Amino acid sequence: MNRPIDVLKNYWGYAQFRPLQEDIIQSVLDGKDTLALLPTGGGKSICFQVPALLLDGLCIVVTPLIALMKDQVYQLQKRGISAAALHAGLTKREIDYTLENAVNSEMKFLYVSPERLKTELFQERIKRVEAERGVSLIAVDEAHCISQWGYDFRPAYLEIANIRELLPKTPIVALTATATPKVRKDIQERLKFKNGQRFTKSFSRPNLSYAVRFEEHKDRKLLEIINRIQGSGIVYVSTRKHAKELAAFLYRNHVEADFYHAGLTHQERSQKQEDWIHGRTRIIVSTNAFGMGIDKPDVRLVVHMDLPENLEAYYQEAGRAGRDEQKAFAVLICNQKGIDTLRKRVEQSVPEIDLIKEVYQMLGNYFQLANGSMPEQSFDIDVPEFANRFDRHPLEIFHALKVLQEQGLIYLSEEFFSPPKLSFALSQGKMYEFQIANAKYDPVVKALLRLYGGELYQQEVVINESNLAALLGTSTKATRDVLAYLAQLNVLNYLPQKDKPQLSFLVPKQSADRMTLDSESIKERRKLKLHKMERVIAYLHDTDNCRTRQLLQYFGEEGFDTCGVCDVCISKKQHGDDDKLKQHYKKQLLNLMHSGVVADAEKVVSLLKPKQRDLLMEVLSELIDHGELHYDDTGNIVSGRQID
């Protein structure tokens, strides 16, 4: 296979590329730095996966989304393509093993979080990869994260430019679905593009009908919309509580609905996703934790019950509807209370400098870190519990953590799952001695060996605690307690399942009163967030301009006329049709009256048989108001020309 189309057919089974994909792929194969702007569902991953399979060496893929990272690795492996991922939650041994495998095997794709790029271990191994087998391509997903003008700026993305210095001959492809002109320019500058090419697919989605509905009784309107539009859908809300309550409301009203948020266990999230993907659940009500990396092309409806903070997030979430290019709907249901809530939420999202420093100090106390220390592991952090410990509001803590992340001091993985892992800490001989001396734990060791074999002596293995509990004839909780106790005795290396967000320190712990915060950038970020919020509010109120055109103009795409399918376009069309019909009714009424017919209003209606009776009566009233027709003494309508 030496052609992109051959790779596409062989691994993905597609007969042809989508628009722009082949051009982007050819640019990469030509060794040019490439920026690709493709809307949500536009097939961005194909644009770096296909050329990487045609090039010799390893492709490094940088992405901040753990769920998407793991999903893409799974999809590649399922196609027989060697791929691996490095993310928070892996042990040192797993990281070392994966990087060594990248050097010595034919691995084609290594997915990494941007924070991983700055570690000495990663950089040293990548030097070896380049020397021994070559790095073919650097692919940067969610590339807007590198720009401070983007809606999701992540300072760790700035490390990508430093990696380029280690790989001066390796081309880079940057991909994003949402970037304004200012952000596009920033991406190319910060990634140090050479011989750069940019490909931009129109942000227009001809099959997607955008609409805004102002409603006091939002739940009732949502139910009406869901009952009118058939097919599966996503309803976005801003809180976990609202997701659960709204799903219950829909279920009570005979809609197959469920809720989803990042606070659920991995098993719960997986089950809810599967039920929705396979149609057992029709509507999923979720926070913005849902949708990323989930491939369901036949979503007919996306509804936002709470207002998004910016149009980038709205466009990306709404764009999960209609990826099969069939008719779909994206609806914002709002009211003045919702607008007021949005303003308050955004204004609170950038806390004061003193609070940021205070929260940083809390982290040091909470995790018992001395100033100057640099912990290598990630920590579980339950924000509500953390906030309760220090008697602060969880939102204050959350927003302070986000600023600390933007400042490059910490990394907060808001969605994370790491399955339980286990290995034997003793040699076979020592383990046998332990079993003899501690007979009550002998069944546990034997059950582990039966399920996972001697591999437990060599490396950590992902285990299923439920299967182990079933084999032992005990509860899952009791099994976990036994494994934890054996780990305390240094018999096992046991890493329990992690469902909580993970927090990593990116620089050595500093003293809070001496920590370096860029106060000017914090002010600029606040200004930017407020500006983006105002653009959302303007979008809600603008009923003169096509919704699609408003979104396209926001992303710098000019010259678009109208979509013809959004609420604004449909309203204008209806008004235009009504104007034509009114002119038709006016002509009919005047001709009828001028012909000498004598009739009251009801008889006029029966004679003309209008499709819209109310519109005919409106025209009749206007003609009477303007003196072109009038009522005579008997209540009949006659021509105004008969008046002396």
C-alpha positions as CSV (number, residue, x, y, z in Angstrom):
1,M,0.0,0.0,0.0
2,N,1.6,3.2,-1.1
3,R,-1.4,5.4,-1.7
4,P,-3.6,7.1,0.9
5,I,-6.8,5.7,-0.6
6,D,-5.4,2.1,-0.3
7,V,-4.7,2.7,3.4
8,L,-8.2,4.1,3.9
9,K,-9.8,1.1,2.2
10,N,-7.7,-1.5,3.9
11,Y,-7.9,-0.3,7.5
12,W,-11.2,1.7,7.6
13,G,-13.2,0.2,4.7
14,Y,-14.1,3.5,3.2
15,A,-14.1,3.9,-0.6
16,Q,-13.4,7.6,-0.6
17,F,-12.2,10.5,1.5
18,R,-14.4,13.3,2.9
19,P,-13.8,16.8,1.5
20,L,-10.3,18.2,2.3
21,Q,-9.1,15.0,4.0
22,E,-7.0,13.9,1.0
23,D,-5.5,17.4,0.5
24,I,-4.5,17.6,4.2
25,I,-3.0,14.1,4.0
26,Q,-1.0,15.0,0.9
27,S,0.3,18.1,2.6
28,V,1.6,16.0,5.5
29,L,3.1,13.4,3.2
30,D,4.9,16.3,1.4
31,G,6.6,17.1,4.7
32,K,4.8,20.5,5.2
33,D,3.5,21.8,8.6
34,T,-0.2,21.7,8.3
35,L,-3.1,23.3,10.1
36,A,-6.5,21.5,9.5
37,L,-9.8,23.1,10.6
38,L,-12.5,20.6,10.3
39,P,-15.9,20.9,12.1
40,T,-17.0,18.4,14.7
41,G,-17.5,15.0,13.0
42,G,-15.4,16.1,10.1
43,G,-12.9,13.1,10.3
44,K,-9.9,14.9,11.8
45,S,-8.2,11.7,13.1
46,I,-8.0,10.2,9.5
47,C,-5.9,13.2,8.5
48,F,-3.0,12.1,10.6
49,Q,-3.5,8.4,11.0
50,V,-3.5,7.7,7.2
51,P,-0.2,9.5,6.4
52,A,1.4,8.1,9.6
53,L,0.8,4.6,8.3
54,L,2.4,5.5,5.0
55,L,5.5,7.0,6.7
56,D,8.3,5.2,8.4
57,G,8.6,5.6,12.1
58,L,6.5,6.7,15.1
59,C,3.7,9.2,15.1
60,I,3.4,11.2,18.4
61,V,-0.2,12.3,19.0
62,V,-0.7,15.1,21.6
63,T,-4.2,15.4,23.1
64,P,-5.5,16.6,26.4
65,L,-8.6,14.3,26.4
66,I,-7.9,11.0,28.1
67,A,-11.3,9.5,27.1
68,L,-10.6,10.3,23.4
69,M,-7.0,9.1,23.7
70,K,-8.0,5.7,25.1
71,D,-10.8,5.4,22.5
72,Q,-8.6,6.1,19.6
73,V,-5.9,3.7,20.8
74,Y,-8.6,1.0,21.2
75,Q,-9.9,1.7,17.7
76,L,-6.5,1.5,16.1
77,Q,-5.6,-1.7,18.0
78,K,-8.9,-3.2,16.8
79,R,-7.8,-2.6,13.2
80,G,-4.5,-4.3,13.8
81,I,-2.5,-1.1,14.2
82,S,0.1,-0.9,17.0
83,A,-0.7,2.1,19.3
84,A,-0.3,3.0,23.0
85,A,-1.1,5.9,25.3
86,L,0.6,7.7,28.2
87,H,-1.7,9.5,30.6
88,A,-2.1,10.4,34.3
89,G,-2.7,7.3,36.4
90,L,-0.2,5.0,34.8
91,T,2.5,3.7,37.1
92,K,6.2,4.5,36.6
93,R,6.7,0.9,35.4
94,E,3.9,1.2,32.8
95,I,5.2,4.5,31.5
96,D,8.8,3.1,31.3
97,Y,7.5,-0.1,29.5
98,T,5.4,1.9,27.0
99,L,8.3,4.2,26.1
100,E,10.7,1.3,25.8
101,N,8.2,-0.4,23.5
102,A,8.1,2.8,21.4
103,V,11.8,2.6,20.9
104,N,12.2,-1.1,20.2
105,S,9.0,-2.2,18.5
106,E,7.1,-1.2,15.3
107,M,4.6,0.9,17.3
108,K,3.0,3.4,14.9
109,F,1.1,5.7,17.3
110,L,2.0,7.0,20.8
111,Y,-0.7,9.2,22.3
112,V,0.5,11.5,25.1
113,S,-0.9,14.3,27.2
114,P,0.8,17.7,26.7
115,E,2.1,17.6,30.3
116,R,4.1,14.4,29.4
117,L,6.2,16.3,26.8
118,K,8.3,18.2,29.4
119,T,9.4,15.2,31.4
120,E,13.0,14.2,31.1
121,L,12.1,10.5,30.7
122,F,9.9,11.2,27.7
123,Q,12.4,13.5,26.0
124,E,15.3,11.0,26.4
125,R,13.3,8.1,25.0
126,I,12.0,10.2,22.1
127,K,15.6,11.1,21.2
128,R,16.3,7.3,21.1
129,V,13.2,6.7,18.9
130,E,14.4,9.4,16.5
131,A,17.9,7.9,16.4
132,E,16.8,4.3,16.0
133,R,13.6,4.3,13.9
134,G,12.6,7.9,13.4
135,V,9.6,10.1,14.5
136,S,7.5,10.4,11.3
137,L,4.9,13.0,12.5
138,I,3.7,15.1,15.4
139,A,-0.1,15.4,15.4
140,V,-1.6,18.0,17.7
141,D,-5.3,17.4,18.4
142,E,-7.5,20.2,19.9
143,A,-4.8,22.6,18.7
144,H,-6.8,25.6,19.8
145,C,-5.6,24.8,23.4
146,I,-2.2,26.3,22.6
147,S,-3.6,29.8,22.1
148,Q,-4.4,32.1,25.0
149,W,-7.1,33.5,22.8
150,G,-8.8,30.1,22.6
151,Y,-11.7,29.1,24.8
152,D,-9.7,26.2,26.4
153,F,-6.1,27.5,26.8
154,R,-3.7,24.9,28.3
155,P,-0.2,26.2,29.0
156,A,1.3,22.7,28.7
157,Y,0.6,22.9,25.0
158,L,3.4,25.4,24.7
159,E,5.8,22.5,25.4
160,I,5.1,21.2,21.9
161,A,7.4,23.8,20.4
162,N,10.2,22.6,22.6
163,I,9.7,19.0,21.4
164,R,10.1,20.3,17.8
165,E,13.6,21.3,18.7
166,L,14.4,17.7,19.4
167,L,12.8,16.6,16.1
168,P,13.8,19.4,13.7
169,K,13.0,17.4,10.6
170,T,9.6,16.1,11.7
171,P,6.5,17.8,10.2
172,I,3.6,18.7,12.4
173,V,-0.1,18.6,11.8
174,A,-2.4,20.6,14.0
175,L,-6.1,19.9,14.1
176,T,-9.1,21.6,15.6
177,A,-12.8,22.0,15.1
178,T,-13.1,25.5,16.6
179,A,-10.7,28.4,16.0
180,T,-11.3,32.0,15.3
181,P,-8.9,33.8,12.8
182,K,-6.9,35.1,15.8
183,V,-6.5,31.6,17.3
184,R,-5.5,30.2,13.9
185,K,-2.7,32.7,13.6
186,D,-1.6,32.0,17.2
187,I,-1.5,28.2,16.6
188,Q,0.9,28.5,13.7
189,E,3.1,31.0,15.5
190,R,3.3,29.0,18.7
191,L,3.9,25.7,16.9
192,K,6.7,27.4,14.9
193,F,5.3,26.4,11.5
194,K,7.7,26.0,8.6
195,N,6.4,25.8,5.0
196,G,2.9,26.0,6.6
197,Q,-0.3,25.1,4.8
198,R,-3.8,25.7,6.2
199,F,-6.9,23.9,5.2
200,T,-10.3,25.1,6.4
201,K,-13.6,23.3,5.7
202,S,-16.7,25.5,5.9
203,F,-18.2,25.6,9.4
204,S,-21.6,25.4,7.7
205,R,-23.7,22.3,8.5
206,P,-26.5,22.4,5.8
207,N,-28.5,19.6,7.5
208,L,-28.4,21.1,11.0
209,S,-31.2,23.5,12.0
210,Y,-30.2,25.9,14.8
211,A,-32.9,27.4,16.9
212,V,-33.4,29.5,20.1
213,R,-36.5,29.3,22.2
214,F,-37.2,31.8,25.0
215,E,-39.4,30.0,27.5
216,E,-40.3,30.4,31.1
217,H,-41.4,26.8,31.4
218,K,-38.3,25.2,29.9
219,D,-38.9,21.6,30.9
220,R,-42.4,21.7,29.3
221,K,-40.9,23.1,26.1
222,L,-38.2,20.4,26.1
223,L,-40.8,17.7,26.3
224,E,-42.7,19.2,23.5
225,I,-39.6,19.3,21.3
226,I,-38.6,15.7,22.1
227,N,-42.1,14.5,21.3
228,R,-42.1,16.3,18.0
229,I,-38.6,15.3,16.8
230,Q,-38.1,11.5,16.5
231,G,-34.8,9.8,17.1
232,S,-32.0,9.9,19.7
233,G,-30.8,13.0,21.3
234,I,-28.5,14.7,23.9
235,V,-29.7,17.3,26.4
236,Y,-26.9,19.4,27.9
237,V,-27.2,21.0,31.4
238,S,-24.6,22.6,33.6
239,T,-24.8,20.6,36.8
240,R,-25.0,16.9,37.8
241,K,-28.1,17.5,39.9
242,H,-29.9,19.1,37.0
243,A,-29.0,16.2,34.8
244,K,-30.5,13.6,37.2
245,E,-33.6,15.6,37.9
246,L,-34.3,16.4,34.2
247,A,-33.8,12.8,33.2
248,A,-36.3,11.8,35.9
249,F,-38.8,14.3,34.6
250,L,-38.5,13.0,31.0
251,Y,-38.8,9.4,32.2
252,R,-42.0,10.2,34.1
253,N,-43.4,11.7,30.9
254,H,-42.8,8.4,29.0
255,V,-39.4,9.3,27.4
256,E,-36.7,6.7,27.5
257,A,-34.2,9.0,29.2
258,D,-31.1,8.6,31.4
259,F,-28.5,10.9,32.9
260,Y,-24.7,11.1,32.6
261,H,-21.9,13.0,34.3
262,A,-18.3,12.5,35.3
263,G,-19.2,11.6,38.9
264,L,-20.5,8.2,37.9
265,T,-18.4,5.1,38.2
266,H,-16.7,3.8,35.1
267,Q,-19.1,0.9,34.9
268,E,-22.1,3.2,35.2
269,R,-20.8,5.5,32.5
270,S,-20.0,2.7,30.1
271,Q,-23.4,1.1,30.6
272,K,-25.2,4.4,30.0
273,Q,-23.2,5.1,26.9
274,E,-23.8,1.6,25.5
275,D,-27.6,1.9,26.2
276,W,-27.7,5.2,24.4
277,I,-25.5,4.2,21.4
278,H,-27.6,1.1,20.8
279,G,-31.0,2.8,21.2
280,R,-32.0,1.3,24.5
281,T,-32.0,4.9,25.9
282,R,-33.4,7.5,23.5
283,I,-32.3,10.7,25.3
284,I,-29.2,11.2,27.4
285,V,-29.2,14.2,29.8
286,S,-25.7,15.2,30.6
287,T,-23.1,17.8,31.7
288,N,-20.5,18.6,29.1
289,A,-18.7,15.3,30.2
290,F,-20.7,13.5,27.5
291,G,-20.1,13.2,23.8
292,M,-16.3,13.5,23.3
293,G,-15.0,10.5,21.6
294,I,-18.4,8.9,21.2
295,D,-19.2,8.0,17.6
296,K,-23.0,8.0,17.0
297,P,-23.8,9.6,13.6
298,D,-27.6,9.4,13.8
299,V,-28.2,11.9,16.6
300,R,-31.3,13.9,15.6
301,L,-31.5,16.4,18.4
302,V,-29.1,18.3,20.7
303,V,-30.7,20.6,23.2
304,H,-29.0,23.1,25.6
305,M,-31.1,23.7,28.7
306,D,-28.4,25.9,30.3
307,L,-26.4,28.4,28.3
308,P,-22.8,27.6,27.2
309,E,-20.1,30.0,28.2
310,N,-18.9,30.5,24.6
311,L,-19.9,29.8,21.0
312,E,-16.9,27.5,20.5
313,A,-18.3,25.1,23.1
314,Y,-21.8,25.5,21.7
315,Y,-20.8,24.8,18.2
316,Q,-18.8,21.7,19.2
317,E,-21.6,20.2,21.3
318,A,-24.4,21.1,18.9
319,G,-22.4,19.6,16.1
320,R,-22.8,16.1,17.6
321,A,-26.3,16.1,16.0
322,G,-26.6,15.0,12.4
323,R,-23.2,13.6,11.6
324,D,-24.8,11.2,9.2
325,E,-25.7,14.4,7.2
326,Q,-29.4,13.8,7.6
327,K,-31.8,16.5,9.0
328,A,-31.0,17.3,12.7
329,F,-31.8,20.0,15.2
330,A,-29.8,22.0,17.7
331,V,-31.9,24.0,20.1
332,L,-31.1,26.5,22.9
333,I,-33.9,26.8,25.4
334,C,-33.4,29.9,27.6
335,N,-35.0,32.7,29.5
336,Q,-33.8,35.8,31.3
337,K,-33.0,33.9,34.5
338,G,-30.7,31.7,32.5
339,I,-28.9,34.7,31.0
340,D,-28.5,36.2,34.5
341,T,-27.1,32.9,35.8
342,L,-24.6,32.7,32.9
343,R,-23.3,36.2,33.6
344,K,-22.8,35.3,37.3
345,R,-21.2,32.0,36.5
346,V,-18.7,33.5,34.0
347,E,-17.9,36.5,36.3
348,Q,-17.1,34.1,39.1
349,S,-14.9,31.8,36.9
350,V,-11.8,33.9,37.3
351,P,-11.2,34.3,41.1
352,E,-9.1,36.9,42.8
353,I,-5.3,36.4,43.1
354,D,-5.4,36.0,46.9
355,L,-7.9,33.1,46.6
356,I,-5.8,31.4,44.0
357,K,-2.7,31.6,46.3
358,E,-4.8,30.3,49.2
359,V,-6.0,27.3,47.3
360,Y,-2.5,26.5,46.2
361,Q,-1.4,26.5,49.8
362,M,-4.4,24.3,50.6
363,L,-3.2,21.7,48.1
364,G,0.2,21.6,49.7
365,N,-1.4,21.0,53.1
366,Y,-3.9,18.5,51.8
367,F,-1.3,16.3,50.1
368,Q,1.4,17.0,52.7
369,L,3.9,18.5,50.3
370,A,7.0,20.4,51.4
371,N,8.0,23.5,49.5
372,G,10.5,22.5,46.8
373,S,9.2,19.0,46.5
374,M,8.2,17.6,43.1
375,P,5.8,14.7,43.4
376,E,5.9,12.4,40.4
377,Q,2.6,10.7,41.0
378,S,-0.9,12.0,40.3
379,F,-3.3,12.5,43.3
380,D,-7.0,11.8,43.6
381,I,-8.9,14.9,44.3
382,D,-12.6,15.1,45.3
383,V,-13.3,18.8,44.9
384,P,-16.5,18.9,47.1
385,E,-14.7,17.0,49.9
386,F,-11.6,19.2,49.5
387,A,-13.7,22.3,49.7
388,N,-15.5,21.0,52.8
389,R,-12.2,20.3,54.5
390,F,-11.2,23.9,54.2
391,D,-14.7,25.3,54.6
392,R,-14.9,26.9,51.1
393,H,-17.5,26.7,48.3
394,P,-16.7,24.0,45.8
395,L,-17.1,26.4,42.8
396,E,-14.4,28.7,44.4
397,I,-12.0,25.8,44.7
398,F,-12.8,24.5,41.2
399,H,-12.2,27.9,39.4
400,A,-9.0,28.5,41.4
401,L,-7.7,25.1,40.3
402,K,-8.5,25.9,36.7
403,V,-6.5,29.2,36.9
404,L,-3.6,27.3,38.5
405,Q,-3.8,24.9,35.6
406,E,-3.8,27.8,33.1
407,Q,-0.8,29.2,34.8
408,G,1.1,25.9,34.3
409,L,1.4,25.0,37.9
410,I,-0.9,22.0,38.1
411,Y,-2.8,19.7,35.8
412,L,-6.4,18.7,36.6
413,S,-7.8,15.8,34.7
414,E,-11.6,16.2,35.2
415,E,-12.6,13.0,33.6
416,F,-10.5,10.0,34.5
417,F,-10.8,6.3,35.0
418,S,-8.0,3.8,35.8
419,P,-8.9,0.2,36.3
420,P,-7.5,-1.8,39.3
421,K,-4.0,-3.3,38.7
422,L,-2.0,-5.9,40.6
423,S,1.3,-7.7,40.6
424,F,3.1,-10.0,43.0
425,A,5.8,-8.2,45.1
426,L,7.3,-11.5,46.1
427,S,9.2,-14.1,44.1
428,Q,7.7,-17.5,43.4
429,G,9.7,-19.1,46.2
430,K,8.8,-16.3,48.7
431,M,5.2,-16.4,47.7
432,Y,5.0,-20.1,48.3
433,E,6.5,-19.6,51.8
434,F,3.9,-16.9,52.5
435,Q,1.1,-19.2,51.4
436,I,2.3,-22.0,53.8
437,A,2.6,-19.6,56.7
438,N,-0.7,-17.7,56.0
439,A,-3.1,-20.4,55.0
440,K,-6.2,-18.1,55.1
441,Y,-4.7,-16.0,52.2
442,D,-3.7,-19.1,50.1
443,P,-7.1,-19.1,48.3
444,V,-6.6,-15.5,47.2
445,V,-3.1,-16.2,45.7
446,K,-4.4,-19.3,44.0
447,A,-7.4,-17.5,42.6
448,L,-5.2,-14.7,41.2
449,L,-2.9,-17.2,39.6
450,R,-5.9,-19.1,38.1
451,L,-7.3,-15.9,36.6
452,Y,-4.1,-14.2,35.5
453,G,-1.3,-16.7,35.5
454,G,2.4,-16.3,36.2
455,E,2.5,-12.9,34.4
456,L,1.7,-11.5,37.9
457,Y,5.3,-12.2,38.8
458,Q,6.7,-10.1,35.9
459,Q,4.4,-7.1,35.5
460,E,1.2,-5.3,36.7
461,V,-1.9,-6.8,35.3
462,V,-5.4,-5.2,35.0
463,I,-7.7,-7.3,37.1
464,N,-11.5,-7.6,37.4
465,E,-12.3,-7.5,41.1
466,S,-15.8,-8.8,40.5
467,N,-14.6,-11.9,38.8
468,L,-12.0,-12.5,41.6
469,A,-14.7,-12.0,44.2
470,A,-17.0,-14.5,42.4
471,L,-14.2,-17.1,42.3
472,L,-13.5,-16.6,46.0
473,G,-17.2,-16.6,46.9
474,T,-17.2,-13.3,48.6
475,S,-18.2,-9.7,48.0
476,T,-16.3,-7.3,45.8
477,K,-15.7,-5.0,48.8
478,A,-14.3,-7.8,51.0
479,T,-12.0,-8.8,48.1
480,R,-10.7,-5.2,47.8
481,D,-10.1,-5.0,51.5
482,V,-8.1,-8.3,51.4
483,L,-6.0,-7.1,48.4
484,A,-5.3,-3.7,50.2
485,Y,-4.2,-5.6,53.3
486,L,-1.9,-7.8,51.4
487,A,-0.5,-4.7,49.7
488,Q,0.2,-3.3,53.2
489,L,2.2,-6.5,54.0
490,N,4.2,-5.9,50.8
491,V,2.9,-9.2,49.4
492,L,1.2,-7.5,46.4
493,N,1.5,-4.4,44.5
494,Y,-2.1,-3.3,44.3
495,L,-3.5,-0.1,42.7
496,P,-7.2,0.2,43.4
497,Q,-9.6,1.5,40.8
498,K,-9.6,5.3,40.4
499,D,-12.7,7.2,39.4
500,K,-11.9,10.6,40.8
501,P,-10.3,13.5,39.0
502,Q,-6.5,13.4,39.0
503,L,-4.3,16.3,40.0
504,S,-0.6,16.5,39.0
505,F,2.0,19.1,40.0
506,L,3.8,20.4,36.9
507,V,6.5,22.3,38.8
508,P,8.1,21.9,42.3
509,K,5.8,23.0,45.1
510,Q,6.3,26.7,45.8
511,S,5.6,28.8,48.8
512,A,2.2,30.5,48.3
513,D,3.5,33.9,49.2
514,R,6.3,33.7,46.7
515,M,4.6,31.8,43.9
516,T,4.7,33.4,40.4
517,L,1.3,34.2,39.0
518,D,0.9,36.3,35.8
519,S,-1.7,38.7,37.0
520,E,-1.9,40.5,33.7
521,S,-2.7,37.2,31.9
522,I,-5.4,36.4,34.5
523,K,-7.0,39.8,33.8
524,E,-6.8,39.2,30.0
525,R,-8.4,35.8,30.4
526,R,-11.2,37.3,32.4
527,K,-11.8,40.0,29.7
528,L,-11.7,37.3,27.0
529,K,-14.3,35.1,28.9
530,L,-16.6,38.0,29.4
531,H,-16.4,38.9,25.7
532,K,-17.1,35.4,24.6
533,M,-20.1,35.3,27.0
534,E,-21.5,38.5,25.5
535,R,-21.3,36.9,22.0
536,V,-23.4,34.0,23.3
537,I,-26.0,36.5,24.6
538,A,-25.9,38.4,21.3
539,Y,-26.5,35.1,19.4
540,L,-29.6,34.5,21.5
541,H,-31.2,37.9,20.7
542,D,-30.2,38.3,17.1
543,T,-33.4,37.4,15.2
544,D,-32.5,39.3,12.0
545,N,-29.4,37.2,11.0
546,C,-29.3,33.5,10.0
547,R,-28.0,31.4,12.9
548,T,-25.5,29.6,10.8
549,R,-24.2,32.9,9.4
550,Q,-23.8,34.2,12.9
551,L,-21.7,31.2,13.9
552,L,-19.7,31.3,10.7
553,Q,-18.9,35.0,11.1
554,Y,-17.7,34.3,14.6
555,F,-15.2,31.8,13.2
556,G,-14.1,34.2,10.5
557,E,-16.0,32.7,7.6
558,E,-17.5,35.5,5.5
559,G,-19.7,35.5,2.4
560,F,-22.2,32.9,3.6
561,D,-25.8,33.8,2.6
562,T,-28.4,32.0,4.6
563,C,-28.9,28.4,5.6
564,G,-32.7,28.3,5.0
565,V,-33.3,25.8,7.9
566,C,-32.6,27.7,11.2
567,D,-35.4,29.4,13.2
568,V,-34.5,32.8,11.8
569,C,-34.6,31.7,8.2
570,I,-37.8,29.8,8.6
571,S,-39.5,32.7,10.3
572,K,-38.5,35.0,7.5
573,K,-39.7,32.6,4.9
574,Q,-43.0,32.3,6.7
575,H,-43.3,36.0,6.9
576,G,-42.5,36.3,3.2
577,D,-45.0,33.6,2.3
578,D,-47.6,35.4,4.5
579,D,-46.9,38.7,2.7
580,K,-47.5,36.9,-0.7
581,L,-50.7,35.3,0.6
582,K,-51.9,38.6,2.0
583,Q,-51.5,40.3,-1.4
584,H,-53.4,37.4,-3.0
585,Y,-56.3,37.7,-0.4
586,K,-56.3,41.5,-1.0
587,K,-56.8,41.0,-4.7
588,Q,-59.5,38.4,-4.2
589,L,-61.4,40.6,-1.7
590,L,-61.3,43.7,-3.9
591,N,-62.3,41.8,-7.0
592,L,-65.2,40.1,-5.2
593,M,-66.5,43.4,-3.8
594,H,-66.0,45.3,-7.0
595,S,-68.0,42.7,-8.9
596,G,-71.1,43.8,-6.9
597,V,-71.4,40.8,-4.5
598,V,-73.2,41.8,-1.3
599,A,-72.1,39.6,1.6
600,D,-71.2,39.8,5.3
601,A,-67.8,38.6,6.6
602,E,-68.9,34.9,7.1
603,K,-70.3,34.7,3.6
604,V,-67.1,36.2,2.2
605,V,-65.1,33.5,3.9
606,S,-67.4,30.8,2.5
607,L,-67.1,32.2,-1.0
608,L,-63.3,32.5,-1.0
609,K,-62.5,29.3,1.1
610,P,-59.0,30.6,2.3
611,K,-56.3,28.3,3.5
612,Q,-55.6,30.7,6.4
613,R,-58.9,32.2,7.6
614,D,-57.3,34.4,10.2
615,L,-55.0,35.9,7.6
616,L,-57.9,36.7,5.3
617,M,-59.8,38.4,8.2
618,E,-56.6,40.4,8.9
619,V,-56.5,41.6,5.3
620,L,-60.2,42.4,5.4
621,S,-59.7,44.6,8.5
622,E,-56.8,46.4,6.9
623,L,-58.9,47.1,3.7
624,I,-61.7,48.5,5.9
625,D,-59.2,50.6,8.0
626,H,-57.8,52.1,4.8
627,G,-61.3,52.8,3.4
628,E,-61.0,50.5,0.4
629,L,-63.9,48.5,1.8
630,H,-66.6,49.3,4.4
631,Y,-69.6,47.9,6.1
632,D,-73.1,49.2,5.0
633,D,-76.0,49.7,7.3
634,T,-77.1,46.0,7.1
635,G,-73.6,44.7,8.0
636,N,-72.6,43.7,4.5
637,I,-69.2,44.5,3.1
638,V,-69.2,46.8,0.1
639,S,-66.6,48.5,-2.0
640,G,-65.3,51.8,-0.7
641,R,-65.7,53.3,-4.2
642,Q,-69.5,53.3,-3.6
643,I,-69.2,55.9,-0.9
644,D,-70.6,59.3,-2.0
